[in-house]
C-alpha cells in the first residue's frame, strides 16, 4: 500500500492526471517496497531552479529532483516515509518535444526515474547508470512505453 500525495504549483502546462502519476510511481516502488509514503510536487522552473541551486549547487532548472527521507531507525511508521519528488512540468514537457517523445511517455519516465532515486538508485558512475537505466527501461516496458534512451 502506498500513500502518494500530489501538489501542483504549475498552471497552463500539460500535467498528467494524479492517478497516472501515482500509477507510475507505484510501478517503480513495488519491486523494493511493499508500502511507503511520498509527495510529488509539480513546480515552475523558478522553484526547481532555486531548489537545484540550494541542494545541488547548480544554478539552473532541471526536470526532477528527488529528496530521500532520512528517518531514524527507531521510528516505525505504517507507511515508511520515502521522500519527495519535485518535478518541473514545463521542463518535462519541453524535453518531450525536443526528444520526439509523447508528453505522457516522458512524464512516466521522469516519475519512475525520480522514484528509483528515492529507493537508492543513482547514475553517478557508468555502472550505476547502466543498472538504473536498465531498471527504467524494464519498468517502462511493463507500462507500455518504449525505451526512453533509444
Secondary structure, DSSP 8 states (H G I E B T S, - for coil): -EEEEEEE---SS----HHHHHHHHHHHHTTT-SSEEEEEEEE-HHHHHHHHHHHH---S--SEEEEE----TT---SS-EEEEEEEEHHHHHHHHHHTT--HHHHHHHHHHHHHHHHTT---SSHHHHHHHHHHHHHHHHHTT---TT-
